[in-house]
Amino acid sequence: MISQPLKLGFLASGAGSSARAIVGAIRSGELAAEARLMVSNNKGAAALDFARDAGIASLYAPTQADPAAADGKLADELAAHGVELIVLSGYLRQLGPVTLGRYAGRVLNIHPGPLPDFGGHGMYGRRVHEAVLAAGVAESGIVIHLVDAEYDRGPVIARRSVEVRPGDTPEALEARVRALEPGFFVETLQRIARGDLDLP
């Protein structure tokens, strides 16, 4: 059961664009939520600087040296900060079994292309848009899904179509999709907070 307001934790490896938009919506009163913790596996991530400047608890959690220990620490820190729903905002590491077990059905990721056709290990960023264009499909899309132990295979909870235009380059399609992602994440969380969208 997710309580109101939403108690959010963010995981980001870079700038955390969606996390920033979500925090902005919280601060403006557009989203009934609390930003409880920002975590990054990248010590130099701009998302950590943003969190510190915004007065949000932040944590650098390296994962490569000891993935099992990092997984346990991450799960414990999220719980200690009262996080009930995790938002992945450009987090480029696979979550471990402890975190996935404790937050089963409560981890949201946004993917910049239609799933399942354009997802899986290594399919992130521009690679997704290159694959979409190479496939010759009429539209791409943005997908918000629950995270499980397999890359991009968890249940989809929201989709938004993005037109593929004649002459599109991967860079052009990427820019168009990226511009829509933060707002779509905010809208989806608003629906969850209002009770209009139930998580499985």
MARMAR-671557 format. One record per atom (N, C-alpha, C): residue in one letter; x, y, z. Coordinates in steps of 0.001 Angstrom, whole numbers, plus 500000, padded with zeros to 6 digits. Example, Ala and Ser with C-alpha at 12.3 -4.5 7.8 and 13.67 -1.06 7.14 Angstrom:
REM MARMAR-671557
A513190494310507800;A512300495500507800;A513200496700507800;S512850497750507080;S513670498940507140;S512900500030507870;
//
This chain:
REM MARMAR-671557
M500844498803500000;M500000500000500000;M500876501242500000;I500625502152499067;I501378503402499005;I500556504478499695;S501167505141500668;S500449506163501415;S500490507501500691;Q499666508421501133;Q499621509762500561;Q500146510762501587;P500932511757501187;P501489511926499849;P502517510840499515;L502816510694498213;L503817509719497784;L505166510038498428;K505832509019498902;K507148509200499529;K508188508633498573;L508856509533497861;L509676509154496714;L511162509109497023;G511823508116496455;G513273508061496406;G513692508054494951;F514794508721494644;F515254508849493263;F516626508196493109;L516804507476492007;L518097506912491649;L518493507484490298;A519671508097490251;A520125508742489019;A521628508549488865;S522068508366487618;S523499508250487343;S524081509536486765;G523212510422486291;G523669511668485672;G522934512877486217;A522296513600485307;A521640514853485696;A520329514639486448;G519662513515486181;G518381513274486853;G517290514215486385;S517128514347485069;S516174515330484531;S514743515090485004;S514307513837484992;S512946513557485438;S512800513824486931;A513823513475487715;A513781513752489150;A513645515249489407;R514363516048488658;R514275517505488826;R512867518011488532;A512266517493487450;A510910517921487104;A509916517502488181;I510101516303488727;I509203515804489758;I509327516644491025;V510557516956491416;V510759517807492590;V510138519186492352;G510279519702491141;G509660520984490818;G508147520946490966;A507542519834490536;A506089519688490658;A505662519574492115;I506486518921492932;I506201518837494366;I506249520237494987;R507299520984494662;R507493522309495260;R506395523289494849;S505866523105493633;S504825524027493152;S503427523610493602;G503337522467494269;G502038521994494725;G501261521214493682;E501898520901492551;E501213520154491486;E501207518653491731;L502074518174492615;L502176516745492880;L502202516521494385;A501278515693494869;A501212515370496294;A502248514299496613;A503454514744496888;A504556513813497129;A505625514492497965;E506526513667498490;E507686514144499235;E508937513526498628;A509950514331498403;A511233513837497904;A512074513462499113;R512237512162499360;R512886511692500583;R514382511471500431;L514840511046499233;L516249510699499068;L516625510668497593;M517832511172497297;M518432511067495967;M519687510215496080;V519779509172495283;V520926508257495319;V521572508211493940;S522902508170493920;S523606507977492650;S524776507026492846;N525047506239491821;N526234505386491788;N527434506133491214;N527227507396490849;N528257508230490227;N528545509417491149;K529753509432491724;K530091510462492711;K529951511870492163;G530197512027490844;G530129513349490239;G528801513676489596;A527773512894489860;A526469513102489218;A525884514460489585;A525416515166488569;A524779516464488806;A523512516316489640;A522905515129489602;A521699514898490401;A521989515048491890;L523177514645492339;L523536514794493753;L523696516265494119;D524319517049493234;D524448518489493470;D523070519137493542;F522197518735492629;F520839519274492632;F520146518974493959;A520262517725494426;A519604517345495674;A520137518149496849;R521436518290496920;R522020519057498025;R521543520501497993;D521516521101496801;D521056522480496676;D519580522628497033;A518804521558496794;A517362521596497052;A517011521152498470;G518022520795499267;G517761520376500629;G517197518969500744;I517483518139499736;I517012516760499733;I518174515857500157;A517916514914501040;A518961513982501458;A519552513291500243;S520875513143500230;S521534512542499071;S522538511497499524;L522814510547498640;L523700509440498968;L524458508997497734;Y525779508931497848;Y526612508309496819;Y526753506844497182;A526309505958496301;A526303504525496587;A526981503776495448;P528311503636495488;P529012502895494432;P528590501435494439;T528535500837493269;T528002499475493161;T528997498459492626;Q530071498898491999;Q530916497960491262;Q531799497098492149;A532374497658493213;A533335496917494024;A532692495721494729;D531502495927495292;D530813494871496032;D529307495022495805;P528814494509494672;P527401494717494324;P526428494220495385;A526717493103496028;A525791492561497029;A525693493486498232;A526832493978498713;A526823494897499854;A526133496204499482;A526394496677498256;A525767497920497804;A524256497776497721;D523793496613497283;D522361496348497188;D521705496420498567;G522312495762499542;G521757495790500892;G521756497179501482;K522847497915501263;K522927499281501796;K521874500173501151;L521698500036499843;L520705500852499142;L519310500598499700;A518950499329499850;A517623498992500376;A517438499555501776;D518477499445502608;D518386499944503986;D518265501463504029;E519026502151503195;E518982503620503189;E517633504133502689;L517104503497501653;L515787503900501155;L514730503725502249;A514782502591502927;A513815502336503997;A513999503318505153;A515254503610505508;A515531504515506620;A515008505922506354;H514941506300505082;H514423507624504716;H512922507592504432;G512281506465504696;G510831506386504538;G510354506320503108;V511237505918502186;V510862505829500765;V509889504676500560;E508802504949499848;E507829503918499528;E507754503627498029;L508187504576497215;L508131504428495764;L509438504968495184;I510123504141494379;I511415504520493809;I511230504952492362;V511854506068492007;V511845506590490641;V513258506498490079;L513423505755488992;L514703505713488305;L514742506853487288;S515748507701487419;S515871508864486546;S517235508806485869;G517315507941484843;G518593507758484167;G519594507024485042;Y519130505975485733;Y520005505163486575;Y520494503978485754;L521802503917485536;L522357502972484567;L522955501735485218;R522383501314486332;R522795500078486972;R521567499220487240;Q521740497931487163;Q520638497023487462;Q520491496898488977;L519263496956489457;L519027496835490889;L519220495386491333;G519675495232492576;G519935493913493118;G518700493287493746;P518804492015494129;P517645491282494622;P517081491790495947;V517934492350496804;V517428492850498083;V516519494057497862;T517002495015497077;T516196496199496790;T514942495831496008;L515084494979495005;L513931494575494210;L512918493807495052;G513397493002495981;G512496492258496837;G511742493154497800;R512454494093498401;R511824494977499378;R510861495950498710;Y511171496333497468;Y510343497315496771;Y509656496711495542;A509316495454495615;A508640494789494489;A507371495526494105;G507255495847492799;G506087496570492321;G506058498040492690;R507191498544493207;R507249499938493669;R508469500667493120;V509006500174491998;V510137500833491337;V509714501186489920;L509766502467489597;L509326502953488288;L510516503396487450;N510499503004486182;N511521503442485233;N510836504017483997;I511511504960483361;I511008505512482101;I511960505078480995;H511389504598479893;H512189504091478777;H511859504903477522;P512879505300476748;P512656506217475625;P512281505554474307;G511584504432474353;G511154503764473133;G510129502701473460;P509441502198472444;P508418501176472668;P509009499894473248;L508314499368474223;L508689498074474806;L507641497031474444;P508043495780474295;P509378495219474568;P510342495256473384;D509890495729472240;D510696495604471020;D512020496360471064;F512065497467471796;F513269498301471776;F513840498485473183;G513862497377473911;G514411497395475258;G515380496255475460;G515855496105476683;G516779495037477015;G518151495570477378;H519032494672477727;H520375495050478161;H521089495863477076;G521635496996477465;G522371497847476534;G521511498788475715;M520194498669475850;M519303499538475073;M518891500747475915;Y519677501784475788;Y519379503032476491;Y519904504193475650;G519393505380475946;G519868506573475259;G519707506496473747;R520715506963473040;R520632507074471581;R520503505723470887;R520986504678471524;R520887503342470915;R519425502976470640;V518540503371471533;V517115503078471356;V516591503784470110;H516937505035469949;H516421505819468823;H517020505341467494;E518274504926467516;E518880504342466315;E518140503073465908;A517796502253466891;A517090501004466592;A515681501261466079;V515005502244466661;V513654502598466208;V513679503034464746;L514612503904464406;L514694504388463025;L515111503278462068;A516015502427462497;A516450501320461644;A515311500355461359;A514363500238462292;A513229499325462122;A512165499892461200;G512212501206460953;G511264501815460039;G509840501914460564;V509661501939461888;V508317502020462454;V507775503447462335;A506443503562462354;A505805504861462158;A505847505737463399;E505956505119464560;E506009505919465778;E506881505261466827;S507470506105467631;S508211505646468791;S507321505888470001;G507905505969471164;G507076506199472328;G507891506288473591;I507215506673474654;I507818506708475984;I507016505741476836;V507723504918477598;V507062503906478407;V507516504032479854;I506572504044480768;I506879503961482192;I506455502571482653;H507403501866483257;H507133500482483639;H507701500186485014;L507187499135485615;L507735498657486870;L509013497880486589;V509943497955487512;V511248497333487327;V511290495989488038;D511790494981487324;D512046493681487932;D513476493261487622;A513773491988487740;A515152491525487606;A515665491517486168;E514790491696485180;E515209491734483782;E515085493149483237;Y516042493559482428;Y516009494906481863;Y514739495111481037;D513983496161481379;D512848496638480568;D511760495596480357;R511597494664481308;R510594493616481132;R509437493714482118;G509511494624483066;G508448494742484057;G507158495272483447;P506029495102484159;P504731495540483642;P504707497032483280;V504134497324482119;V503986498714481667;V502784499335482360;I502969500550482889;I501837501220483534;I501375502460482773;A502213502995481879;A501804504172481100;A502634504250479824;R501983504705478734;R502664504869477445;R502282506209476833;R503203506783476078;R502897507965475271;R503567507813473918;S502800507966472851;S503339507833471494;S504114509083471097;V505157508870470320;V505948509968469760;V506116509690468266;E505672510615467442;E505722510443465989;E507157510350465489;V507384509429464566;V508644509395463822;V508422510191462545;R509200511247462365;R508999512150461234;R509922511804460074;P509470512112458847;P510334511875457690;P511670512592457853;G512743511894457559;G514070512499457670;G514619512564459077;D513913511972460044;D514397511989461424;D515791511378461524;T516620511987462337;T517906511407462722;T517771510897464160;P518664510020464586;P518612509595465985;P518681510774466960;E519492511773466596;E519640512939467468;E518337513726467573;A517648513891466437;A516399514649466433;A515308513919467207;L515210512612466987;L514201511832467704;L514506511801469194;E515768511649469521;E516166511636470935;E515790512947471617;A516047514059470954;A515737515362471548;A514237515525471779;R513441515047470833;R511985515174470956;R511444514307472095;V511958513094472171;V511528512191473246;V511987512721474602;R513237513134474676;R513794513603475956;R513032514806476494;A512576515664475594;A511831516850476030;A510490516488476664;L509938515342476279;L508629514936476783;L508707514085478049;E509834513451478286;E509935512479479376;E509636513047480762;P510258514160481177;P510022514622482547;P508547514938482832;G507901515619481904;G506492515952482095;G505607514727482151;F505940513724481347;F505155512496481341;F505318511748482660;F506526511772483212;F506742511129484512;F505926511837485592;V505931513165485561;V505140513931486537;V503656513582486403;E503155513569485183;E501732513261484962;E501373511871485485;T502255510917485254;T501985509546485701;T501963509464487224;L502896510146487880;L502897510169489343;L501674510900489888;Q501227511930489205;Q499997512617489614;Q498811511662489592;R498744510837488559;R497655509857488458;R497731508836489585;I498938508417489936;I499107507480491051;I498688508146492356;A499127509379492561;A498818510102493799;A497317510338493956;R496627510575492852;R495161510809492900;R494376509516493043;G495033508401492823;G494339507123492854;G493702506752491536;D494055507493490466;D493521507204489135;D494283506067488449;L495467505774488947;L496295504721488370;L496807503852489500;D496366502620489528;D496799501681490571;D497987500874490067;L498977500730490925;L500097499872490575;L499711498413490793;P500150497511489911;P499777496095490033;P500184495503491379;
//
